[in-house]
């Protein structure tokens, strides 16, 4: 019994050393990374162990989300002001009452007369409404593009996980004499990249 115990105790350090020499690297599955990223943005980067990309992914989503929210609020306020001013112009009840939405969006220090009157202010409100609607739509497109780029990044990162880059990357530049079909001699510069 002691002999077996002695053999096991002497072989244990060898077995432990063999365990540390053979480290297994898991190659991520690209399709799984894309599916995880589809379900939860950034999960593909977590699956690929590219944790440093998470602030970029979530920063892009948060920035686009804030832009959508801010431009939607501005669009709604200018749309409401435009509709209220349009209805008051049609009814002939335009007033300088500060509780009116079209007066509330006038910049500080200005009144309805200083911005050009009701007709000019109505055109300005309509222009602002269209501008902020366009910016909101651009922000929606930007968040879709950010989502697609996070999926493409997860796929490419998983595909290139074990891509071997040789340490012998070299660039050779050498002059060369070239004869064209009309037997004209010309000088060239040959550029060769070896990897």
ABEGO torsion letter per residue (X at the ends): XAAAAAAAAAAAAAAAAAAAABBBBBBBBAAAAAAAAAABBGAAAAAAGBAAAAAAAAAAAAAAAAAAAAAAAAAAAAAAAAAAAAAAAAAGABBABAABAAAAABBBGBBAAAAGEAAAAAAAAAAAAAAAAAAAAAAAAAAAAAAAAAAAAAAAAAAAAABBBBABBBBBBBBBBBBBAAGBBBBBBBBBBBX
